[in-house]
């Protein structure tokens, strides 16, 4: 209404429209107030329209993320610019290589999630994983269905104890705690994710049935035969050696109970002699905090090596999605500036990088923020290209049982 009044005032008083900012600054006070007010009100109106159209307050959430990032740097005593440079050094094969990343995997993974978690929650939600979308299904509904499907393979009942191996900030843990009525304990290496996860557990009223604890999933701090079920969603890919993490899951799981997981894997279509395939693999590793990628068969072999009996193993990315959208579509570039996919478009990449660079210059975000975003975009490009070409899957389903004896 104020914008309409201002426009009417300009029209009826026949105020000349300035041709540039310099012309506006050189105009009389009446024109400065009228046109300056129109610009300001137009900006406010644009924010309101965007928030109304997309219903999730994207601008408010973005501002909130930047403020949290600033507080995180101070309260957790991290230097974003220094940490992202160290992280990138770990992925420089001329400096460290695969062996270096494997030996320093705790540093690699902790640094990655300290830097990336806020961006993940802002752009993706509380569940840090992929899912294909069936026709008519929203992204949020697809994510929940993907989690419920995995939880359904565990065969647990109300009050049973489940472990979420690599829980992030606990989106799947909360959904599965509500779905199964079981008690879910999530483990993550990163302290910030533990704090944030338990904060969200309390906010959801689930603090009695869902809790996050800080732990290395290669050295779980639980007694043998503790849990009635175990699951991992796109998390154990961070382990330098799958046998080590699967062996720990085997140890804490009760005899006869089930472990179900979605693994990140190279598919049989991956060709190590293909330069494009190697680049895609490298970008996934760089952008997602991975020491090295495993094949589907390597993951199956690792489960059986530690004693599990395989129940099922298949690539859910090959499921019939009945005219829906593949899992990689949210990462596919789009020229539409009002979609998440725009940041993957060359124009979007340019704008995001330079906007963050400017915000760093005026101290609204920590120095190095644009480097973090650039690293995540590389990972997004690798995942999208890997999915598009069918050489990578984030949903290699494995269901395995610990023998009764």
C-alpha positions in Angstrom: 0.0 0.0 0.0 2.8 2.4 0.9 4.5 1.6 -2.4 1.3 2.3 -4.3 0.9 5.7 -2.5 4.5 6.6 -3.3 4.0 5.7 -7.0 0.8 7.8 -7.1 2.6 10.8 -5.6 5.3 10.5 -8.2 2.8 10.2 -11.0 0.4 13.0 -10.0 3.2 15.4 -9.2 4.9 14.6 -12.6 8.3 14.1 -10.9 10.9 13.4 -13.6 12.4 9.9 -13.3 16.2 10.0 -12.6 18.2 8.2 -15.3 20.9 7.1 -12.9 21.9 7.0 -9.2 24.0 10.2 -9.8 21.0 11.9 -11.3 18.9 10.9 -8.2 21.6 12.2 -5.8 21.7 15.5 -7.8 17.9 16.0 -7.8 15.9 18.1 -5.3 14.9 16.8 -1.9 11.3 16.0 -3.0 12.6 13.6 -5.7 15.2 12.1 -3.4 12.5 11.2 -0.9 10.0 10.0 -3.4 12.3 7.8 -5.5 14.5 6.8 -2.6 11.3 5.7 -0.8 10.1 3.8 -3.9 13.4 1.9 -4.1 13.4 1.0 -0.4 9.7 0.0 -0.5 10.3 -2.0 -3.7 13.1 -3.9 -1.9 10.9 -4.7 1.1 8.1 -5.7 -1.3 10.4 -8.1 -3.2 11.4 -9.8 0.1 7.8 -10.2 1.1 6.8 -11.6 -2.3 9.7 -14.1 -2.4 8.9 -15.3 1.1 5.1 -15.5 0.3 5.8 -17.4 -2.9 8.1 -20.0 -1.4 6.6 -20.2 2.1 9.9 -21.0 3.8 11.3 -17.5 4.5 14.4 -18.1 2.3 15.8 -14.6 2.9 15.2 -14.8 6.7 16.8 -18.3 6.8 19.8 -17.1 4.8 20.4 -14.2 7.2 19.9 -16.5 10.2 22.5 -18.9 8.7 25.1 -16.1 8.3 24.6 -14.9 11.8 25.0 -18.5 13.1 28.1 -18.9 11.1 29.6 -15.8 12.6 28.7 -16.9 16.2 30.0 -20.4 15.4 33.4 -19.1 14.4 33.7 -17.2 17.7 32.0 -19.6 20.2 33.7 -22.7 18.8 37.1 -21.1 18.2 37.4 -22.0 14.6 38.9 -20.0 11.7 36.8 -20.7 8.7 39.4 -19.5 6.2 42.2 -21.5 7.9 40.1 -24.6 8.2 38.9 -24.7 4.6 42.5 -24.2 3.4 43.6 -27.2 5.6 40.7 -29.2 4.4 41.6 -28.5 0.7 45.2 -29.5 1.4 44.0 -32.9 2.5 42.4 -33.4 -0.9 45.4 -32.2 -2.8 46.9 -35.5 -4.0 50.3 -33.7 -4.5 50.4 -33.1 -0.7 48.6 -36.0 0.9 46.8 -38.4 -1.4 44.5 -41.2 -0.4 46.8 -42.6 2.2 47.1 -39.2 3.9 43.3 -38.7 3.9 42.7 -42.2 5.3 45.2 -41.7 8.2 43.7 -38.3 9.0 40.1 -39.2 8.4 38.9 -37.8 11.8 40.4 -34.4 11.0 39.0 -34.6 7.4 35.5 -35.5 8.5 35.3 -33.2 11.5 36.6 -30.2 9.5 34.2 -30.9 6.7 31.1 -31.0 9.0 32.2 -28.1 11.1 32.2 -26.0 7.9 29.4 -27.6 6.0 26.6 -28.3 8.5 25.0 -24.9 8.5 25.0 -24.8 4.7 23.4 -28.3 4.6 20.7 -27.4 7.0 19.9 -24.1 5.2 19.8 -25.6 1.7 18.7 -29.2 2.2 16.9 -29.5 5.6 17.7 -31.5 8.7 18.2 -34.8 6.9 21.5 -34.8 5.0 20.7 -37.4 2.3 19.2 -38.0 -1.1 16.0 -39.6 -2.2 14.2 -40.0 -5.5 10.7 -38.3 -5.7 7.7 -40.2 -6.8 5.2 -38.3 -9.0 3.2 -35.8 -6.9 5.6 -36.2 -3.9 7.3 -33.3 -2.3 11.0 -33.3 -1.5 10.3 -33.4 2.2 7.9 -36.4 1.7 10.4 -38.2 -0.4 13.1 -37.8 2.3 10.8 -39.1 5.0 9.7 -42.1 2.8 13.3 -43.0 2.2 14.0 -43.1 5.9 10.8 -45.0 6.8 11.6 -47.7 4.2 15.0 -48.3 5.8 13.6 -48.3 9.3 11.0 -50.8 8.3 13.7 -53.3 7.4 15.0 -53.4 11.0 11.9 -55.1 12.4 12.0 -53.2 15.7 9.2 -52.5 18.2 8.3 -49.7 20.6 10.9 -49.3 23.3 13.7 -51.2 21.4 17.1 -49.6 21.2 18.4 -48.5 17.8 21.7 -46.9 16.9 22.0 -44.3 14.0 25.6 -44.5 12.8 26.6 -41.1 11.6 23.5 -39.2 12.5 24.4 -35.6 11.4 22.0 -33.2 13.2 19.4 -36.0 13.6 16.7 -35.4 11.0 16.4 -39.2 10.2 16.8 -40.1 13.9 13.8 -37.9 14.9 11.6 -39.2 12.0 12.5 -42.8 12.8 12.0 -42.4 16.5 8.4 -41.1 15.8 7.8 -43.8 13.1 9.0 -46.8 15.2 8.4 -45.5 18.7 11.9 -47.0 19.4 14.7 -45.3 21.4 17.3 -44.0 18.9 20.9 -43.1 19.8 22.7 -41.2 17.1 26.5 -41.0 16.9 28.5 -38.3 15.1 32.1 -37.3 15.2 31.4 -33.6 15.1 30.6 -31.8 18.4 28.6 -29.0 16.8 26.3 -31.6 15.2 25.7 -33.2 18.6 24.8 -29.8 20.2 22.5 -28.9 17.3 21.0 -32.4 17.1 20.0 -32.4 20.8 18.7 -28.9 20.5 16.4 -30.0 17.7 15.5 -33.2 19.7 14.3 -31.0 22.6 12.4 -28.7 20.3 10.6 -31.7 18.8 9.7 -33.1 22.3 11.8 -36.2 21.6 14.6 -35.8 24.1 13.5 -39.0 25.9 13.6 -41.2 22.7 16.2 -39.5 20.5 19.7 -38.4 21.6 22.9 -37.5 19.9 26.3 -38.4 21.3 29.8 -37.5 20.1 31.7 -40.6 19.1 34.0 -42.1 16.4 31.9 -44.8 14.7 35.2 -46.7 14.3 35.4 -46.9 18.1 31.8 -47.0 19.4 31.5 -46.3 23.1 28.9 -49.0 23.8 29.1 -52.5 25.2 28.8 -55.5 22.9 25.2 -56.8 22.1 23.6 -53.5 23.2 21.2 -52.6 20.3 18.1 -54.2 18.8 18.7 -52.6 15.4 21.2 -50.4 13.6 21.1 -48.2 10.5 23.3 -45.8 8.6 22.2 -43.3 6.0 24.9 -42.1 3.6 27.4 -41.9 6.5 29.8 -44.9 6.6 31.2 -43.7 3.3 33.4 -41.5 5.5 35.2 -44.5 6.9 38.6 -45.1 5.3 38.1 -48.9 5.6 34.5 -50.3 5.7 35.4 -53.4 7.7 36.4 -51.2 10.6 33.1 -49.4 10.9 30.9 -52.5 10.0 32.9 -54.5 12.6 31.9 -52.0 15.3 28.3 -52.1 14.3 28.4 -55.9 14.4 29.9 -55.8 17.9 27.2 -53.5 19.4 24.3 -55.2 17.7 22.5 -58.0 19.5 22.7 -61.5 17.9 19.9 -62.1 15.3 19.3 -58.4 14.8 19.5 -56.3 11.6 21.8 -53.6 10.2 20.4 -51.6 7.2 22.2 -49.0 5.3 22.3 -46.7 2.3 25.9 -46.5 1.1 27.6 -44.1 -1.3 29.2 -46.3 -3.9 30.7 -46.4 -7.4 28.6 -48.5 -9.7 29.8 -51.2 -12.2 29.5 -48.4 -14.9 32.4 -46.6 -13.3 35.5 -46.8 -15.5 38.8 -45.9 -13.8 40.4 -45.4 -17.2 37.8 -42.7 -18.1 39.2 -39.2 -17.3 35.7 -37.8 -16.9 34.7 -40.6 -14.5 37.9 -40.0 -12.4 37.2 -36.3 -12.2 33.6 -36.9 -11.1 34.9 -39.3 -8.4 37.5 -36.8 -7.2 34.9 -33.9 -7.0 32.5 -36.1 -4.9 35.4 -36.9 -2.5 36.5 -33.3 -2.3 33.1 -31.8 -1.9 31.7 -34.4 0.6 34.6 -35.1 3.0 35.4 -38.6 1.7 38.8 -40.3 2.0 38.2 -42.6 -1.0 35.2 -44.1 -2.8 34.3 -47.8 -2.6 32.5 -50.0 -5.1 29.2 -51.8 -4.4 30.9 -55.2 -4.2 33.6 -53.9 -1.8 30.9 -52.8 0.6 29.1 -56.2 0.4 32.4 -58.0 0.9 33.2 -55.8 3.9 29.9 -56.7 5.6 30.4 -60.4 5.2 34.1 -60.1 6.2 33.1 -59.0 9.7 30.5 -61.8 10.1 27.2 -60.4 8.8 24.8 -62.5 6.8 23.6 -60.6 3.7 19.8 -60.4 3.4 19.6 -57.9 0.5 21.8 -55.7 -1.6 20.6 -53.6 -4.5 20.8 -50.1 -6.0 17.6 -48.2 -5.1 18.6 -45.5 -7.7 17.5 -48.1 -10.3 14.0 -48.4 -8.8 10.9 -47.7 -10.9 10.0 -44.1 -9.9 6.8 -44.1 -11.9 7.4 -40.8 -13.8 8.9 -39.1 -10.8 12.3 -37.4 -10.4 15.7 -39.1 -10.0 17.6 -38.4 -6.8 20.2 -36.2 -8.6 17.7 -33.7 -10.1 17.8 -31.2 -7.1 21.5 -30.8 -8.0 20.9 -30.4 -11.8 21.6 -26.7 -12.9 18.5 -24.5 -13.5 18.3 -20.9 -14.8 15.4 -20.3 -12.5 16.7 -18.0 -9.7 13.9 -19.0 -7.4 15.0 -22.6 -7.1 17.7 -24.3 -5.1 19.1 -25.6 -8.4 20.0 -22.0 -9.6 23.2 -22.0 -7.5 24.4 -24.9 -9.7 23.9 -22.9 -12.9 27.0 -21.0 -14.1 25.2 -17.6 -13.5 24.1 -18.8 -10.0 27.6 -20.0 -9.2 29.1 -16.6 -10.2 26.5 -14.6 -8.2 26.7 -16.7 -5.0 30.5 -16.7 -5.0 30.7 -12.9 -5.5 27.9 -12.1 -3.1 29.7 -14.1 -0.4 33.0 -12.5 -1.3 31.4 -9.0 -0.8 29.8 -10.1 2.5 33.2 -11.3 3.7 34.6 -7.9 2.8 32.1 -6.1 5.0 32.4 -8.7 7.8 28.9 -10.0 7.6 30.2 -13.6 7.2 33.5 -15.2 8.2 36.5 -15.0 5.9 36.6 -18.1 3.8 32.8 -18.6 3.6 32.9 -18.4 -0.2 35.6 -21.1 -0.3 33.3 -23.4 1.7 30.4 -22.7 -0.7 32.7 -23.4 -3.7 33.8 -26.7 -2.1 30.2 -27.8 -1.6 29.3 -26.8 -5.2 32.1 -29.0 -6.5 30.7 -31.9 -4.5 27.2 -31.2 -5.8 28.5 -31.1 -9.4 30.2 -34.5 -8.9 27.2 -36.1 -7.4 24.9 -34.8 -10.1 27.2 -35.8 -12.9 27.8 -39.2 -11.2 24.1 -39.8 -10.9 23.3 -38.6 -14.4 25.9 -41.0 -15.9 24.9 -43.8 -13.6 28.5 -44.3 -12.3 27.7 -43.3 -8.7 24.8 -44.0 -6.3 24.1 -42.7 -2.8 21.5 -45.4 -2.1 23.2 -48.7 -2.4 20.8 -50.6 0.0 22.3 -53.3 2.1 20.4 -55.2 4.7 22.4 -57.7 6.8 21.8 -59.8 10.0 24.1 -60.7 12.8 23.9 -64.5 13.2 22.3 -65.9 16.4 25.5 -67.7 17.2 
